[in-house]
Amino acid sequence: MAVRHVGLVGALTSPGAHRALLRHGTRTSVPAMLDAADQQAREVDVPGRAAAYGFAWEPDDVDTELWYPQGITTSADADAGTTPGGTGGRDVVVVSWYAHHDARRNGSRLTFVDLATLRYRHVLLVRPRRMPWGVRAHPLPIHAGGIAWYGPYLYVAATRAGIYLVRIDDLLRLDPDARRGPSERLGYDLVLPVFARLRAWSRDDGSRLRYSFLSVEHGSPADGDPASLVVGEYGGVGKTQRLWRFPLDPRTHLPVRDEHTGRVTPAELHADVSPRMQGATALDGTWYLTTSQGRGNNGDLLVGRPGAFRRHKKVLPTGCEDIAAWPQQRRLWSVTEWPGMRWVYAVDADAWEGPAEVAGDGLDTPLA
């Protein structure tokens, strides 16, 4: 059932400043960036029964108290060609991080990982701003709790603000040594400027949704099901814990808008799903959710459909965050956040579709 009282309103963000920033930098591509990447992840055994494969960052990124990983997406639905916005046929995982300290100064960033080599590179998310002498790139101070890569766009969750969009072909190299220029004091030479914002909208007081995490829901190609943007909100006990989804237009790679109002409204919305949800995705009609249980405690994997989830207890590593489906691999990808315990890992989706198993403290149980 369609939900008409909540949704998104789209608008470009400072298009003039965006164009000016692009003129001040040099565009680069994902393959070129990864070929020049000088940071190296390594394969590791991830402590969680559901983790079938995993890797860890370099020590500085594992231990940093400044940056916390949150969102994850893959190149499963990216442009695979050799255009600036394509991957050149490479398998790529992208992780979002937010600045745990001084968010306004440090903002949020993305990390692109080449799965063939595990080489990676950080890219800062920025918001272009006009200045008296030109244009400056300001860090984007959002939680970035979820990301989704669909066609040429990366969707970035911005909690109560809604969703920000960046275009992969806007990947930009700035001069970090310029004394007076758009990259002054950023500390990063690679940036992705915000292209548009999908602003959270609500007609009723108190019903505005929190865009905590998101992913691409992969429909069944055999049935002609289109992809959707799965979105959800984190909430503890006593707080709202909702899931919803927006149909995606395969031609524009953007959410489908109402032809009369221009607004984007959810195709469905589910309330009171589960406390401490960190991520949600769907594959061939089956939904997969991650829920955290606090630092040092393994997380849970929920499998099924809204209203009929089965909880697999303590099968995910501690600090589990967002989750993304990779249909061609039949895998789910997730990431953990705690310093000293940071991993990116894959879960075999088909292995967790059946009945839940014994998990240490008793049988897992279905959720009402």
N, C-alpha and C positions, 0 to 999 in steps of 0.2 A: 504494500500500500504506500503510495507517495505521501511524503510529509511536506506540507506547504508552508509551515510557519518558521522554518529554519533553513539555512543554506548559505550560499556564497554569492558575492557580487564581484565581478572581475573588473580590473582596471590596470592599465600600464602604470608603472611607477617612474615618474620623472623621465619621460622619454628623451627630452632634450639633453639632460645630463648623462643619460645612458649612451646616447650617440656620441657625445663629446668624449666620454671615457674610452669608448672603443677607438676613437681617433688617436688617443694618447698612448695606446699600447699596441702590441703585436699579437694578433690572433695565433693560437697554436691549436693542435689537435690532440685528442686523447692518445693515439699511438705515439706521436712525437714526444708528448709529455712523459709517457711511460718508458720510452726508449732512453730518455735522459734521467730517469728517476735514480736517485743515489741512496735510497733507503731500502732496506731488505728485511722482509718478514721471514719467518722460518716455521716449518711444519712442527707441530707439537701434539701431544696427547692431551685432549681437553677433558677435564674432570666432570663428566656428565654422561649417563648411560645412553642418552639419545644422540650424542655427538659422534658422528661417523668419520669426520675429518675436521681438522682445525689448524690454525696457524696463529702465531703471536707476533706482535710488533717488535721493533727494536727496543732495547731496554729503556731509553729515555721516554718513549711513548707508552710503554707499559706502566711506568712508575710515576709519570707526571701528575701532579695535583692540580695543574692549571686546566688541562683539557680532559673532558669525560666523553667517551663514545656513547652514542645514543641510537641513531638510525642506521638502517642498512638497506641497500638495494643492489640490483645486479643489471648486467647488460642484456638480460633475457629479452627485453622488449625495447632495447635501444636501437637506433639506426646503426646497422652493421657495416655500412659502406665506408668508402674512403673519403667522404666529404668531411669538412672540419668538425661537424657534429657527430660523426660516426666513430665506430670502434676499430675499423679496419679488420673486422672479423675476430677480434680478440675477446676472450672471456674476462670480464672485468667485474669486480665487486667495489662498491662505493660505501663508505661509512661516514656518517656525520658526527661531529663533536661540538659540544658547547663549552664556552669558557666558564669554569667553575668559580673563578674569581675575577672581579672587575669586568663583567660581561660587556659593558658599554665600550670599554677600551679595546677588548680582545675579540668580542663577537663570537662567530661560529665558523666552522671550517668543514671541508669535505676531504676525504682521503680516497684516492683512486688506486686500486690494487690490480696488477696484472696476475691472474691466477696461474699462468704458465711459468712465470719466473718468480712470483711473490715480491717483485719490486714495487714500491709504492711512492706516492707523492702527495703532499698536503696542498690544498687550494683554499684560500680564504674567500668566504662569502662577503660581498660588499654591496653597499648602497651608494650609488653615485650622487654627489651633491654639487650644485653650482656654487662657485666661490667667486669673489671679485676678480681674481686673477685667472680663473679657468674652472677646473673641475677637480674634485677630490673624491677618493674612494673611502667611505667610512665602513668599518666593520659592522656586520649585521648582528645585533645583540638579541638573538632568539635561542630557544632551547633546542631547536632542531631535533625533536624527539623521534621523528620518522622522516624517511625520504622515499621517493618512488621515481624510477626512470622509465619514461614512456615516450618512445619516439625521440624527438629532439629536446624534450624538456625533462628537467629534474624538478619534482614537487618537493617542497620542504615544509614540514609542519611547523607552525608558529603559535601553537597553543590558542589563546583567546583571539589573537590577531587573524587567524585563518591559515592560509597557505601562501607561501611565496613560490614563484616560478623563476627558474633560470634556464637559459638556453645553452646547451652544451657547445654550440658553435660560437658562443661568446667567451670561451675560455681564453684568457688574456694574460700576456706576459707584460708586466710593468717594469720600469727601471727602478730597482730598489735603492740606487745610489743618488737618485735625483734629490737635490736639496729642496726644491720647491716644485712639487708635482703631485699627481694623484696618488702616488704610493707612499708619500711621506709618513713615516712612523708606523707603517703597517707591519713591517717585519716579514712580509711575504712578497715574492715577485710574481706568483701565479694567483689570479683572482677570477672569480665568477661573479659578475654584477647581476643584481636582481633585475629581472625583465618585467614581471607583472606580479600583482598581488590579488589573490582571491580572498576577499574580506568576509569574515564571519558575519552573518546577518540573522536577525531574529525579530519577529513581530511581537512576541510575547515576552514580558519581563521574566527574567530568571531562566529562560530556556536556551540561551546562547550556548552552543556546543564548544567544547575545548578540543582543539585539534592537536592531540598529544602524539599520535603516531599514524602512519599511513603506509599503504602498499598497493600494488596492482593485483587485482583479482583476475585470475586467468580463467576465462570461460572455456567451454568445450568447443573446439573448432568443428567437430563433427556435427554438432547441433546448431552451429552458427551463432553461439552465444558471444556477445561482445565483451571486451574487457571492462572492468569497473575499477574505480578508485575506492579501496576499503579504508575507512577512517575510524578512529576510536579515541577514547579519552581514558587517561589514567585517573583512578580514584580509589582512595582507601575505603575502609568500612564506613558506611554512613554517607558517602559521597556518591554522586552520579557516576555510573560506569556504563557508557553507551557505545554501541557500534553502529555505523551506518555506511552506505556506499553510494557513489555517484557513477552513473554510466559514462563511459568515455567514448568520444567520437574517434573511430580509427582513421579518419581522414585528417582531422585537425590535431589529434592527440590531446584534445582538451575536453573537460567535462561538458556534457550536453546541457545547453541552456534552454530555458523556457522561451519559446518564440514570442510570447507576448510581454513578459516582464524582463527578459534578459538575465534573470537570476538562475542560479544552479540550485536545484533542490534534490535531496536524497531520494533514491528509489525505494529505500527501506531504512528503518531506524529501529534498533533493538535496545531496550533499557535494562538496567540491573543485570549485566552480563556476568562480571566477576570482579572482585576487588583486585587492585594492583596489576591490572593489565598493562603490559609494556609494548605489545605489538600484536598485530593480527594480519593474516593474509588468507587467501583461499585458492584452491587448486581443484579443478574439475568438480566444483560443488561442495567440496569439503573445506571447512574453515579450520585454521590452526592459530592458536593464541599462546603467547608466552605470558606468564605471571611470575613476578618476583616475590621472594619470601624474606628479604632482608640480607644484609651483608654476612657472608659466611655460610648462608643456607642455600641449598640447591633450589632452582626454580622449577615450576610446573609447566607442562605442555597440555593444553586443552585442544581436543580434536572433536569435530562434529559439525553441528550447525547451531545458530543462535536458538536457544531454548532447549537444546539437546546436546550439550557438550559432555564429553567424558574426560576427566582429569587424570593425567599420568603424573603422579607426584614425584618430585625430586629427581627428574630425569635430565634436567637442564643445569648447566653450570650456574654458580652464584652470580648475581648481577646481570641476569639475562635481560636484554632490551628488545629492540624492534625485531621483526621477522619478515622475510621476503621469500616468495616461491620462485623456483627456477624450473619451469615445466619440462624443458628438454632434458634436464638432469634428473627429474623427479626428486629434487632436493629442496629443502628449506634452509635458508641462511639466516644466522643471527649473530649477535655481538654482545659482549659483556662490558661493564663499565668500571668496576672497582680498580683502583690503583694496585699494581702487583698481581692482579687476577684478570687480565684483559686478553680475551681471545676472540677470534672470528671463527665460526664453526658451521658445519653443514649437518643437517638431519635428513635421513632417508625418509621421505614422506610416506611411502607405502608401508613402511614397517610399523607405523603408529596409527593406522586407520582402524585396526581391529579392536577387540576388547582391551581395556586397560589391564596392566599386569601388577603383580605384587611389588610394592615399592617401599621396602624398609619397615614402615610403620603400619602396614595393613593394605587392604585392597583399595585401589583407587575407585572413586564413585562417580556416577553420572551427576551432572548439575541439572537442577530442575529448570 
